Amino acid sequence: MKTPSTWLAANAATAVRQLTDDLTATADPAVAARLIELVTADEGVLEALSDFLGAASRWTDAQADTAHLRDPIGRAGNEVYEAGTGLDTVPTELRALAATRVSSTSAHPRAVVVSAAAATRRSAVPPSLRRL
């Protein structure tokens, strides 16, 4: 039976897969920073997933015959949360790299060679990324 929650979960998984595809398709560190930030920021994907796993851990603890599942689910929630906190400087570092690339490109405009393949990749970036 499909409930609103299962519909939301399926769409959340699809959205994360789209973020993955968008990240894979970009060569721009600033775009990568924004995509990573969507997942790692406060109120982002990792925090929401950690909150869900925490709730699942508490739920299993409160139910008959499922308390033994509390610890593994709780550990998974903690690991997801810790993964997010371990990545908190990544977007800033990627933006600094993007700024360095822009400044070095503008300092040496004749040294930059744009290939047809690179131009094709840039035009293939989905419209949603161009707004970031």
C-alpha angles and dihedrals in degrees: 000000000000114000129182088260094054090048090051093047092051091049092046090054090048090050092052090049089052090052087052092051091047091050092048091050097053131081092182113104091204091057090045089051092054093048093048089047091056088060101038104034124104106281088018132130097280093049092049091049091048090050090051093050090048090053090047090051092052091045093053090048091055096048128083114255096007104077090102088067094058097085101049092046091045091050090051090052091050092048092051090050092048091048089058094049090049090059099049095111097045097089091049091049092048091050090051089052090050091051091049091051092050093048094047091047093051091045092054107028095160093054092061116098118188114200125206089243092057091049090051092051091051093052090049092063109115117253091246090065094050089065093057 
